[in-house]
């Protein structure tokens, strides 16, 4: 193939000055015909139409869309399951914390309640002791014993306190106390208050229960 300077310049995007320089340096083959310079261009040098070598894009089909949707759906379900497990764990942990806290509070209240009961019983015992006769280790004189009996008839006395005023051995007191405990549910003469037994000598006679 032979091309004129203009044709060569347009075809290969080259200036005429550069082409002339290449001709002078004999870097290009040329011939002269009828006073016209033709540049010889081999056929393989001519630019080939560029082939589209990029891979063809896969066509999107309904099956592909469904497959993608199912995959995303499975991933979403897995995330939901994980989230539900985390929520359940948080709820269980919170409930356990609440149960532990409630148990602590109940223990504290139970301890305080028991302490309060002990204080009240102690106060009640002291008050009753103040109203009762003074307990003596020696047998009282006849006049003192009579005064105790008169005082006894006018008030309610705790069984334990009253037994201490009697000249009894410890085992005898236990026997009498067990006798009262055995009948306090069915005998109206025996008064139970705050876990203690009381005797009302102003109303009842306890000679049968006080025998030893």
Secondary structure, 3 states (H helix, E strand, C coil): CEECHHHHHHHHCCCHHHHHHHHHCCCCCEEEECCEEEEECCHHHCCCCCCCCCCCCCCCCHHHHHHHHHHHHHHHHHHHHHHHHHHHHHHHHHHHHHHHHHHHHHHHHHHHHHHHHHHHHHHHHHHHHHHCCCCCCCCCCHHHHHHHHHHHHCCEEEHHHHHHCCCCCHHHHHHHHHHHHHHCCCCCCEEEECCEEEEECCCCCCCCCCCC
